[in-house]
Every structure is written in C-alpha cells, then in structure tokens.
Amino acid sequence: MIISSLPRSATDASVYTGGAGIAYALIRVAASSACMGGAISMDEKSLLGHAQTAMKTCGGGDKRAAPSLLCGVAGNMLVHALIEERAGRARESEHLAAEYLKILDEALRNDSDEWLYGRAGYLQGLLTLRKLSSRQQDFDAAIRQVSARMVESGRQYASRCGTRCPLMYQWYGEEYLGAAHGLIGIVHQLLMAREVLKDQMNLEGWEEVLVKSLDYIIACRFDSGNYPAVRGDGEDYLLHFCHGAPGAVFMFLAAFRAFPSHERYLHAARQAGDCVWEYGLLKKGPGLCHGVAGNGYCFLALYRDDPDTEKKGEWLHRAVEFAEFMREEGERNERWLLKPDNPYSLFEGLGGAVCFLADLVGVLQSQIETSSDLDHHVPSFPLFETPLS
C-alpha cells in the first residue's frame, strides 16, 4: 500500500508526515531484510529504489525549520544520507553528513530544545550520523555543544519557573513532560549523548542533573503508571508515544543502561510498560506518534533491555499481541487503518507500522533461526532511539 501510494503520499518533504519519512520506513525494512528470512517478498535493492523515488518526489525539506529532525531540512538530509550509505555510496553519504553538521549553528540558536522541532531531535540526528561518518571528532564536538546548550537551557528555565527539577523546558508556553515536546524526550536524548561523551569529558555534575530529573519524573507518575502530559496536570488520559508512559519506557531503559546500579529505572520502565499493555490499544490508527505501533515499540524495547529472561518472553508476547490487533483491526475496518490525516506516513500512519512489524519479525526470526548467515536483530524506535547495534 505504501509503495503504491507514491508519489501522491510524498508531496510533503518532512520525516514526520511526508516523503522523507516514507523513504526512511523503506530503508528500515531494507536494513532489516537480512534478519527477516523470507518474511518479505521485495529485495533490498528494490526497497532502496522506492526510497529514492520518495525522496526525489518530496524535495529538500522546510528551510524555515532547518534544524528540525522531524519537520525540517535536517531530517530530510539525514534520511538521504542513510539511503546513500545503505546503497554503498560512501562519498555521497559522507557529503550529506558534512552538510548536516553545517546546520549546527542554527540548531544552537534555536529557541526550542524538544525532540520534534528542536535541539533534541537535531542531537538524535548527530548521534545517528556519527555511526556512519569517518568524521567522528567533528560529530563528537557537535554533540558536546548541543548537549551542553540543552542542559544550560533547561537549568535556566527551571530556575525561572521555580520547579524542584533541575531541568525544565517549555514549548509554546506549556511545560510538557512527554517524549515529543517535553522533558522525557530531552532527557532521553541527553542519556544517549552521555554514552558518546562519557569517555571524553567529566560528566559527574551533568549526570547528577540527569539522575535528579529522572527521579522527578518518577515522582510525577499517576497511580495508573501513566505520566502527565504537562507539569502539574492532574488529568490522566493521554497514553501515546508523544505524551505519557510510552515515551517514558524508552527514557527509563536508557537510564538503566547508563546507570545499571539504579534498578528503580528498570522498575519504572516495567511499570510504564504494564500501563501501556493495560490501556495502550489506541483508536487513532496504526502510527508511531499516537497510534498502536508506537505503543507496541515499548514492548520491543523492554524485550531488548530487560535482563530478566522470563520478563523478556512476556514483553515479546505483548508486542506480538499488539501486532495481531493491528492486523485484525485493519482487516475488519480499513477506515481505522487509513484514519490518520497522512495515512502512509512514518509518524502518523502505515510507515511507522511497517517499521514496528519489521523489527518484530526480525526479532522473531532471530529467535527461531540458527543459520550463521542470519544476523541478530536489535529493534529501536525510529529516530528516537539511536540504533544499539
């Protein structure tokens, strides 16, 4: 359906709802193909060809929001670099990575720190491209600058607004806590940047700020296991990746990887995952941002990171159940499948669902196959978690 929808579904250039996001979904499937056995009928070369078609159709991205990973030039450039790298064109990929670095000054001047439009998203792009580029020192320097700016910005605003959390941010006047626009998404990206920077600089003071911020977020938790969308909000009704417990799962797992002696973060991730299992079958369609695939990714992340073997099996079972719900609901009601405004897109529609299913199939195939030519598959939430393999 996604490929047959091209080019009409790729007129928007963004990663979030447009052609760049569709291209990203196709290269995620292409990259997972070695782990998927015979689960897909299209070969990697064909998938990359369709990804390139999507990129050519949609253009170069919104220059007015250049540093935005999801809605601007930065995200478009990142996806283009990933396509070139996957196609074996290292020189072209390296050139695009260098162009991404040129947006650094604009990212540092940006008045937003959140993930969807601001510095946290740009930082995720740096972390992703660092894995591909030979210019690691340049990327490390950029990661240091962006991370430091995010921490300083959060400290300054926390001081002004009077919160006991050492970091706080606002977006359009609201102190969001969630993954897309708020503290959870920002802290998550800083935790992943820490993995790059920990051997390069003394992070003792920085880590203290992160730990206190994580503990503050835990203290905000509702009895249901969910989290407020906005600081101080007593309404417990949003359970999407973008707002609430689903985004918190990824952040707490990153915290547990960073601070493995702090088992409270693993416990918090499990509690958030249980909340998603209880309430997370959403009515808004199959997408990542506020759909079933985004919530299903919580279980793949918990399967990946939970050290308890018995719990791993439980998380994988839950991921399969969410995938089965998507299949059954889609067969019963195509209107649900195509309900989002951009039904084929990465973050609202089927593009994100395809990423989730590809990761799930990759994990299942890795479990049942014993052949030496099948790679071990490590799932990751698209453009929010830096791939861990």
KERO-138550 format. One record per residue (C-alpha): residue in one letter; chain; x, y, z; residue number from 1. Coordinates in steps of 0.5 Angstrom, whole numbers, plus 500, padded with zeros to 3 digits. Example, Ala and Ser with C-alpha at 12.3 -4.5 7.8 and 13.67 -1.06 7.14 Angstrom:
% KERO-138550
rec r=A; c=A; u=525; v=491; w=516; k=1
rec r=S; c=A; u=527; v=498; w=514; k=2
//
This chain:
% KERO-138550
rec r=M; c=A; u=500; v=500; w=500; k=1
rec r=I; c=A; u=506; v=505; w=502; k=2
rec r=I; c=A; u=509; v=504; w=495; k=3
rec r=S; c=A; u=503; v=504; w=491; k=4
rec r=S; c=A; u=501; v=511; w=494; k=5
rec r=L; c=A; u=508; v=514; w=492; k=6
rec r=P; c=A; u=508; v=519; w=489; k=7
rec r=R; c=A; u=502; v=522; w=492; k=8
rec r=S; c=A; u=503; v=521; w=499; k=9
rec r=A; c=A; u=510; v=524; w=498; k=10
rec r=T; c=A; u=509; v=531; w=497; k=11
rec r=D; c=A; u=511; v=534; w=504; k=12
rec r=A; c=A; u=518; v=533; w=505; k=13
rec r=S; c=A; u=518; v=532; w=512; k=14
rec r=V; c=A; u=520; v=526; w=516; k=15
rec r=Y; c=A; u=514; v=526; w=520; k=16
rec r=T; c=A; u=509; v=526; w=515; k=17
rec r=G; c=A; u=512; v=526; w=508; k=18
rec r=G; c=A; u=516; v=523; w=503; k=19
rec r=A; c=A; u=523; v=523; w=507; k=20
rec r=G; c=A; u=519; v=519; w=513; k=21
rec r=I; c=A; u=516; v=514; w=508; k=22
rec r=A; c=A; u=523; v=513; w=505; k=23
rec r=Y; c=A; u=526; v=512; w=512; k=24
rec r=A; c=A; u=521; v=507; w=513; k=25
rec r=L; c=A; u=523; v=503; w=507; k=26
rec r=I; c=A; u=531; v=503; w=509; k=27
rec r=R; c=A; u=529; v=501; w=516; k=28
rec r=V; c=A; u=526; v=495; w=512; k=29
rec r=A; c=A; u=532; v=494; w=507; k=30
rec r=A; c=A; u=536; v=494; w=513; k=31
rec r=S; c=A; u=532; v=489; w=517; k=32
rec r=S; c=A; u=532; v=484; w=511; k=33
rec r=A; c=A; u=538; v=480; w=513; k=34
rec r=C; c=A; u=534; v=479; w=520; k=35
rec r=M; c=A; u=528; v=477; w=517; k=36
rec r=G; c=A; u=529; v=471; w=513; k=37
rec r=G; c=A; u=524; v=470; w=507; k=38
rec r=A; c=A; u=518; v=475; w=511; k=39
rec r=I; c=A; u=519; v=480; w=506; k=40
rec r=S; c=A; u=518; v=479; w=498; k=41
rec r=M; c=A; u=522; v=485; w=496; k=42
rec r=D; c=A; u=529; v=485; w=496; k=43
rec r=E; c=A; u=534; v=491; w=499; k=44
rec r=K; c=A; u=535; v=494; w=492; k=45
rec r=S; c=A; u=528; v=495; w=490; k=46
rec r=L; c=A; u=527; v=498; w=497; k=47
rec r=L; c=A; u=532; v=503; w=496; k=48
rec r=G; c=A; u=530; v=504; w=489; k=49
rec r=H; c=A; u=523; v=506; w=492; k=50
rec r=A; c=A; u=526; v=510; w=498; k=51
rec r=Q; c=A; u=530; v=514; w=493; k=52
rec r=T; c=A; u=524; v=515; w=489; k=53
rec r=A; c=A; u=520; v=518; w=495; k=54
rec r=M; c=A; u=526; v=523; w=497; k=55
rec r=K; c=A; u=526; v=525; w=489; k=56
rec r=T; c=A; u=519; v=527; w=490; k=57
rec r=C; c=A; u=518; v=530; w=496; k=58
rec r=G; c=A; u=524; v=535; w=495; k=59
rec r=G; c=A; u=529; v=538; w=500; k=60
rec r=G; c=A; u=525; v=540; w=507; k=61
rec r=D; c=A; u=523; v=546; w=510; k=62
rec r=K; c=A; u=528; v=551; w=511; k=63
rec r=R; c=A; u=524; v=555; w=516; k=64
rec r=A; c=A; u=525; v=549; w=521; k=65
rec r=A; c=A; u=532; v=547; w=518; k=66
rec r=P; c=A; u=535; v=544; w=525; k=67
rec r=S; c=A; u=528; v=540; w=526; k=68
rec r=L; c=A; u=529; v=533; w=525; k=69
rec r=L; c=A; u=522; v=531; w=524; k=70
rec r=C; c=A; u=520; v=537; w=520; k=71
rec r=G; c=A; u=526; v=541; w=517; k=72
rec r=V; c=A; u=532; v=540; w=513; k=73
rec r=A; c=A; u=536; v=536; w=518; k=74
rec r=G; c=A; u=531; v=530; w=518; k=75
rec r=N; c=A; u=531; v=530; w=510; k=76
rec r=M; c=A; u=539; v=531; w=510; k=77
rec r=L; c=A; u=539; v=525; w=515; k=78
rec r=V; c=A; u=535; v=520; w=511; k=79
rec r=H; c=A; u=538; v=522; w=505; k=80
rec r=A; c=A; u=545; v=520; w=508; k=81
rec r=L; c=A; u=542; v=514; w=510; k=82
rec r=I; c=A; u=540; v=512; w=504; k=83
rec r=E; c=A; u=547; v=513; w=500; k=84
rec r=E; c=A; u=550; v=509; w=506; k=85
rec r=R; c=A; u=546; v=503; w=505; k=86
rec r=A; c=A; u=547; v=504; w=498; k=87
rec r=G; c=A; u=554; v=503; w=498; k=88
rec r=R; c=A; u=555; v=510; w=496; k=89
rec r=A; c=A; u=560; v=513; w=502; k=90
rec r=R; c=A; u=562; v=519; w=499; k=91
rec r=E; c=A; u=555; v=522; w=498; k=92
rec r=S; c=A; u=553; v=520; w=505; k=93
rec r=E; c=A; u=560; v=523; w=508; k=94
rec r=H; c=A; u=558; v=529; w=504; k=95
rec r=L; c=A; u=551; v=529; w=507; k=96
rec r=A; c=A; u=553; v=528; w=514; k=97
rec r=A; c=A; u=558; v=534; w=513; k=98
rec r=E; c=A; u=552; v=538; w=511; k=99
rec r=Y; c=A; u=548; v=536; w=517; k=100
rec r=L; c=A; u=554; v=539; w=521; k=101
rec r=K; c=A; u=553; v=546; w=518; k=102
rec r=I; c=A; u=546; v=547; w=521; k=103
rec r=L; c=A; u=550; v=546; w=528; k=104
rec r=D; c=A; u=550; v=554; w=529; k=105
rec r=E; c=A; u=543; v=555; w=527; k=106
rec r=A; c=A; u=541; v=549; w=532; k=107
rec r=L; c=A; u=545; v=552; w=538; k=108
rec r=R; c=A; u=541; v=559; w=536; k=109
rec r=N; c=A; u=534; v=555; w=536; k=110
rec r=D; c=A; u=529; v=557; w=542; k=111
rec r=S; c=A; u=527; v=550; w=543; k=112
rec r=D; c=A; u=530; v=544; w=546; k=113
rec r=E; c=A; u=525; v=539; w=545; k=114
rec r=W; c=A; u=525; v=533; w=540; k=115
rec r=L; c=A; u=520; v=534; w=535; k=116
rec r=Y; c=A; u=522; v=541; w=533; k=117
rec r=G; c=A; u=528; v=543; w=537; k=118
rec r=R; c=A; u=535; v=541; w=539; k=119
rec r=A; c=A; u=534; v=534; w=542; k=120
rec r=G; c=A; u=532; v=532; w=535; k=121
rec r=Y; c=A; u=538; v=535; w=532; k=122
rec r=L; c=A; u=542; v=532; w=537; k=123
rec r=Q; c=A; u=539; v=525; w=535; k=124
rec r=G; c=A; u=541; v=526; w=528; k=125
rec r=L; c=A; u=548; v=527; w=530; k=126
rec r=L; c=A; u=548; v=521; w=534; k=127
rec r=T; c=A; u=546; v=517; w=528; k=128
rec r=L; c=A; u=550; v=520; w=523; k=129
rec r=R; c=A; u=556; v=519; w=528; k=130
rec r=K; c=A; u=556; v=512; w=527; k=131
rec r=L; c=A; u=556; v=513; w=519; k=132
rec r=S; c=A; u=561; v=518; w=519; k=133
rec r=S; c=A; u=569; v=518; w=519; k=134
rec r=R; c=A; u=569; v=525; w=522; k=135
rec r=Q; c=A; u=567; v=522; w=529; k=136
rec r=Q; c=A; u=571; v=528; w=532; k=137
rec r=D; c=A; u=567; v=533; w=529; k=138
rec r=F; c=A; u=561; v=530; w=531; k=139
rec r=D; c=A; u=563; v=529; w=538; k=140
rec r=A; c=A; u=565; v=536; w=538; k=141
rec r=A; c=A; u=558; v=538; w=536; k=142
rec r=I; c=A; u=554; v=533; w=541; k=143
rec r=R; c=A; u=558; v=536; w=546; k=144
rec r=Q; c=A; u=556; v=543; w=544; k=145
rec r=V; c=A; u=549; v=541; w=543; k=146
rec r=S; c=A; u=548; v=537; w=550; k=147
rec r=A; c=A; u=551; v=543; w=554; k=148
rec r=R; c=A; u=547; v=548; w=551; k=149
rec r=M; c=A; u=541; v=544; w=552; k=150
rec r=V; c=A; u=543; v=543; w=559; k=151
rec r=E; c=A; u=544; v=550; w=561; k=152
rec r=S; c=A; u=537; v=552; w=557; k=153
rec r=G; c=A; u=534; v=547; w=562; k=154
rec r=R; c=A; u=537; v=550; w=568; k=155
rec r=Q; c=A; u=536; v=557; w=567; k=156
rec r=Y; c=A; u=529; v=556; w=565; k=157
rec r=A; c=A; u=528; v=551; w=572; k=158
rec r=S; c=A; u=531; v=557; w=576; k=159
rec r=R; c=A; u=526; v=562; w=573; k=160
rec r=C; c=A; u=520; v=557; w=574; k=161
rec r=G; c=A; u=521; v=555; w=581; k=162
rec r=T; c=A; u=521; v=547; w=580; k=163
rec r=R; c=A; u=525; v=543; w=584; k=164
rec r=C; c=A; u=527; v=539; w=578; k=165
rec r=P; c=A; u=534; v=541; w=576; k=166
rec r=L; c=A; u=532; v=541; w=568; k=167
rec r=M; c=A; u=525; v=544; w=566; k=168
rec r=Y; c=A; u=523; v=547; w=559; k=169
rec r=Q; c=A; u=517; v=550; w=556; k=170
rec r=W; c=A; u=514; v=549; w=549; k=171
rec r=Y; c=A; u=509; v=555; w=547; k=172
rec r=G; c=A; u=508; v=557; w=554; k=173
rec r=E; c=A; u=507; v=549; w=556; k=174
rec r=E; c=A; u=512; v=545; w=561; k=175
rec r=Y; c=A; u=511; v=539; w=557; k=176
rec r=L; c=A; u=514; v=532; w=560; k=177
rec r=G; c=A; u=513; v=528; w=554; k=178
rec r=A; c=A; u=517; v=525; w=549; k=179
rec r=A; c=A; u=515; v=529; w=543; k=180
rec r=H; c=A; u=515; v=536; w=546; k=181
rec r=G; c=A; u=518; v=536; w=553; k=182
rec r=L; c=A; u=523; v=533; w=559; k=183
rec r=I; c=A; u=522; v=526; w=558; k=184
rec r=G; c=A; u=525; v=527; w=550; k=185
rec r=I; c=A; u=530; v=532; w=552; k=186
rec r=V; c=A; u=533; v=527; w=558; k=187
rec r=H; c=A; u=533; v=521; w=553; k=188
rec r=Q; c=A; u=537; v=524; w=548; k=189
rec r=L; c=A; u=542; v=527; w=553; k=190
rec r=L; c=A; u=542; v=520; w=556; k=191
rec r=M; c=A; u=544; v=517; w=549; k=192
rec r=A; c=A; u=549; v=523; w=548; k=193
rec r=R; c=A; u=552; v=521; w=555; k=194
rec r=E; c=A; u=554; v=514; w=552; k=195
rec r=V; c=A; u=559; v=518; w=547; k=196
rec r=L; c=A; u=561; v=523; w=552; k=197
rec r=K; c=A; u=563; v=519; w=558; k=198
rec r=D; c=A; u=570; v=518; w=556; k=199
rec r=Q; c=A; u=571; v=525; w=553; k=200
rec r=M; c=A; u=570; v=529; w=559; k=201
rec r=N; c=A; u=568; v=529; w=566; k=202
rec r=L; c=A; u=560; v=528; w=567; k=203
rec r=E; c=A; u=560; v=528; w=574; k=204
rec r=G; c=A; u=556; v=534; w=575; k=205
rec r=W; c=A; u=552; v=533; w=569; k=206
rec r=E; c=A; u=550; v=526; w=571; k=207
rec r=E; c=A; u=547; v=529; w=578; k=208
rec r=V; c=A; u=543; v=533; w=574; k=209
rec r=L; c=A; u=540; v=527; w=570; k=210
rec r=V; c=A; u=539; v=523; w=576; k=211
rec r=K; c=A; u=535; v=528; w=579; k=212
rec r=S; c=A; u=531; v=530; w=573; k=213
rec r=L; c=A; u=529; v=522; w=572; k=214
rec r=D; c=A; u=527; v=522; w=580; k=215
rec r=Y; c=A; u=523; v=528; w=579; k=216
rec r=I; c=A; u=519; v=525; w=573; k=217
rec r=I; c=A; u=518; v=518; w=577; k=218
rec r=A; c=A; u=515; v=523; w=583; k=219
rec r=C; c=A; u=510; v=525; w=577; k=220
rec r=R; c=A; u=507; v=518; w=576; k=221
rec r=F; c=A; u=500; v=517; w=577; k=222
rec r=D; c=A; u=497; v=511; w=580; k=223
rec r=S; c=A; u=496; v=508; w=574; k=224
rec r=G; c=A; u=503; v=508; w=572; k=225
rec r=N; c=A; u=502; v=514; w=567; k=226
rec r=Y; c=A; u=505; v=521; w=567; k=227
rec r=P; c=A; u=502; v=528; w=566; k=228
rec r=A; c=A; u=503; v=531; w=559; k=229
rec r=V; c=A; u=504; v=538; w=562; k=230
rec r=R; c=A; u=508; v=539; w=569; k=231
rec r=G; c=A; u=502; v=540; w=575; k=232
rec r=D; c=A; u=497; v=537; w=570; k=233
rec r=G; c=A; u=492; v=532; w=574; k=234
rec r=E; c=A; u=489; v=529; w=568; k=235
rec r=D; c=A; u=491; v=522; w=567; k=236
rec r=Y; c=A; u=488; v=521; w=559; k=237
rec r=L; c=A; u=494; v=521; w=554; k=238
rec r=L; c=A; u=498; v=515; w=553; k=239
rec r=H; c=A; u=501; v=516; w=547; k=240
rec r=F; c=A; u=509; v=516; w=545; k=241
rec r=C; c=A; u=508; v=523; w=545; k=242
rec r=H; c=A; u=505; v=524; w=551; k=243
rec r=G; c=A; u=505; v=520; w=557; k=244
rec r=A; c=A; u=508; v=513; w=559; k=245
rec r=P; c=A; u=510; v=510; w=553; k=246
rec r=G; c=A; u=516; v=515; w=552; k=247
rec r=A; c=A; u=518; v=514; w=559; k=248
rec r=V; c=A; u=519; v=507; w=557; k=249
rec r=F; c=A; u=525; v=509; w=553; k=250
rec r=M; c=A; u=528; v=514; w=557; k=251
rec r=F; c=A; u=528; v=510; w=563; k=252
rec r=L; c=A; u=531; v=504; w=559; k=253
rec r=A; c=A; u=536; v=509; w=557; k=254
rec r=A; c=A; u=537; v=511; w=564; k=255
rec r=F; c=A; u=538; v=504; w=567; k=256
rec r=R; c=A; u=543; v=503; w=561; k=257
rec r=A; c=A; u=547; v=509; w=563; k=258
rec r=F; c=A; u=546; v=507; w=571; k=259
rec r=P; c=A; u=545; v=500; w=572; k=260
rec r=S; c=A; u=546; v=500; w=579; k=261
rec r=H; c=A; u=540; v=504; w=580; k=262
rec r=E; c=A; u=535; v=499; w=579; k=263
rec r=R; c=A; u=529; v=504; w=580; k=264
rec r=Y; c=A; u=529; v=506; w=573; k=265
rec r=L; c=A; u=528; v=499; w=570; k=266
rec r=H; c=A; u=523; v=498; w=575; k=267
rec r=A; c=A; u=520; v=505; w=573; k=268
rec r=A; c=A; u=520; v=502; w=565; k=269
rec r=R; c=A; u=517; v=496; w=567; k=270
rec r=Q; c=A; u=511; v=500; w=571; k=271
rec r=A; c=A; u=510; v=504; w=565; k=272
rec r=G; c=A; u=510; v=498; w=560; k=273
rec r=D; c=A; u=505; v=495; w=564; k=274
rec r=C; c=A; u=501; v=501; w=564; k=275
rec r=V; c=A; u=502; v=501; w=556; k=276
rec r=W; c=A; u=499; v=494; w=556; k=277
rec r=E; c=A; u=493; v=496; w=560; k=278
rec r=Y; c=A; u=491; v=502; w=556; k=279
rec r=G; c=A; u=495; v=503; w=550; k=280
rec r=L; c=A; u=491; v=500; w=544; k=281
rec r=L; c=A; u=489; v=507; w=541; k=282
rec r=K; c=A; u=483; v=509; w=537; k=283
rec r=K; c=A; u=488; v=514; w=532; k=284
rec r=G; c=A; u=490; v=509; w=528; k=285
rec r=P; c=A; u=497; v=504; w=527; k=286
rec r=G; c=A; u=502; v=510; w=527; k=287
rec r=L; c=A; u=508; v=512; w=532; k=288
rec r=C; c=A; u=507; v=518; w=535; k=289
rec r=H; c=A; u=500; v=517; w=537; k=290
rec r=G; c=A; u=498; v=510; w=535; k=291
rec r=V; c=A; u=499; v=503; w=536; k=292
rec r=A; c=A; u=505; v=502; w=533; k=293
rec r=G; c=A; u=509; v=507; w=538; k=294
rec r=N; c=A; u=506; v=504; w=544; k=295
rec r=G; c=A; u=508; v=497; w=541; k=296
rec r=Y; c=A; u=515; v=499; w=541; k=297
rec r=C; c=A; u=515; v=500; w=548; k=298
rec r=F; c=A; u=515; v=492; w=549; k=299
rec r=L; c=A; u=520; v=491; w=544; k=300
rec r=A; c=A; u=525; v=496; w=548; k=301
rec r=L; c=A; u=523; v=492; w=554; k=302
rec r=Y; c=A; u=525; v=486; w=551; k=303
rec r=R; c=A; u=531; v=488; w=548; k=304
rec r=D; c=A; u=534; v=491; w=555; k=305
rec r=D; c=A; u=530; v=487; w=561; k=306
rec r=P; c=A; u=535; v=483; w=564; k=307
rec r=D; c=A; u=530; v=478; w=567; k=308
rec r=T; c=A; u=529; v=472; w=562; k=309
rec r=E; c=A; u=522; v=471; w=564; k=310
rec r=K; c=A; u=520; v=478; w=563; k=311
rec r=K; c=A; u=523; v=478; w=556; k=312
rec r=G; c=A; u=518; v=473; w=554; k=313
rec r=E; c=A; u=513; v=477; w=557; k=314
rec r=W; c=A; u=515; v=483; w=553; k=315
rec r=L; c=A; u=515; v=480; w=547; k=316
rec r=H; c=A; u=509; v=476; w=547; k=317
rec r=R; c=A; u=506; v=483; w=548; k=318
rec r=A; c=A; u=509; v=486; w=542; k=319
rec r=V; c=A; u=506; v=480; w=538; k=320
rec r=E; c=A; u=499; v=482; w=541; k=321
rec r=F; c=A; u=499; v=489; w=539; k=322
rec r=A; c=A; u=502; v=487; w=532; k=323
rec r=E; c=A; u=496; v=482; w=532; k=324
rec r=F; c=A; u=491; v=487; w=534; k=325
rec r=M; c=A; u=493; v=492; w=528; k=326
rec r=R; c=A; u=492; v=486; w=523; k=327
rec r=E; c=A; u=486; v=484; w=526; k=328
rec r=E; c=A; u=483; v=492; w=526; k=329
rec r=G; c=A; u=486; v=493; w=519; k=330
rec r=E; c=A; u=482; v=487; w=516; k=331
rec r=R; c=A; u=476; v=489; w=520; k=332
rec r=N; c=A; u=476; v=496; w=519; k=333
rec r=E; c=A; u=480; v=499; w=513; k=334
rec r=R; c=A; u=478; v=506; w=516; k=335
rec r=W; c=A; u=482; v=505; w=522; k=336
rec r=L; c=A; u=488; v=503; w=518; k=337
rec r=L; c=A; u=488; v=510; w=514; k=338
rec r=K; c=A; u=485; v=514; w=519; k=339
rec r=P; c=A; u=491; v=519; w=520; k=340
rec r=D; c=A; u=491; v=525; w=516; k=341
rec r=N; c=A; u=497; v=522; w=513; k=342
rec r=P; c=A; u=496; v=515; w=513; k=343
rec r=Y; c=A; u=502; v=513; w=509; k=344
rec r=S; c=A; u=507; v=517; w=513; k=345
rec r=L; c=A; u=512; v=515; w=518; k=346
rec r=F; c=A; u=510; v=518; w=525; k=347
rec r=E; c=A; u=502; v=518; w=523; k=348
rec r=G; c=A; u=501; v=512; w=519; k=349
rec r=L; c=A; u=503; v=506; w=516; k=350
rec r=G; c=A; u=510; v=508; w=515; k=351
rec r=G; c=A; u=511; v=507; w=523; k=352
rec r=A; c=A; u=507; v=501; w=523; k=353
rec r=V; c=A; u=512; v=498; w=518; k=354
rec r=C; c=A; u=518; v=499; w=522; k=355
rec r=F; c=A; u=515; v=496; w=528; k=356
rec r=L; c=A; u=513; v=490; w=524; k=357
rec r=A; c=A; u=520; v=489; w=521; k=358
rec r=D; c=A; u=523; v=490; w=528; k=359
rec r=L; c=A; u=518; v=485; w=531; k=360
rec r=V; c=A; u=519; v=480; w=525; k=361
rec r=G; c=A; u=527; v=481; w=526; k=362
rec r=V; c=A; u=527; v=479; w=533; k=363
rec r=L; c=A; u=522; v=473; w=532; k=364
rec r=Q; c=A; u=526; v=471; w=526; k=365
rec r=S; c=A; u=533; v=472; w=530; k=366
rec r=Q; c=A; u=530; v=467; w=536; k=367
rec r=I; c=A; u=528; v=461; w=531; k=368
rec r=E; c=A; u=533; v=461; w=526; k=369
rec r=T; c=A; u=540; v=458; w=528; k=370
rec r=S; c=A; u=544; v=459; w=521; k=371
rec r=S; c=A; u=550; v=463; w=521; k=372
rec r=D; c=A; u=548; v=468; w=516; k=373
rec r=L; c=A; u=542; v=471; w=520; k=374
rec r=D; c=A; u=544; v=477; w=524; k=375
rec r=H; c=A; u=542; v=478; w=531; k=376
rec r=H; c=A; u=536; v=484; w=530; k=377
rec r=V; c=A; u=536; v=489; w=535; k=378
rec r=P; c=A; u=530; v=494; w=535; k=379
rec r=S; c=A; u=530; v=501; w=536; k=380
rec r=F; c=A; u=524; v=506; w=536; k=381
rec r=P; c=A; u=525; v=510; w=529; k=382
rec r=L; c=A; u=529; v=517; w=530; k=383
rec r=F; c=A; u=528; v=517; w=538; k=384
rec r=E; c=A; u=533; v=511; w=540; k=385
rec r=T; c=A; u=540; v=511; w=537; k=386
rec r=P; c=A; u=541; v=504; w=534; k=387
rec r=L; c=A; u=544; v=500; w=539; k=388
rec r=S; c=A; u=547; v=495; w=534; k=389
//
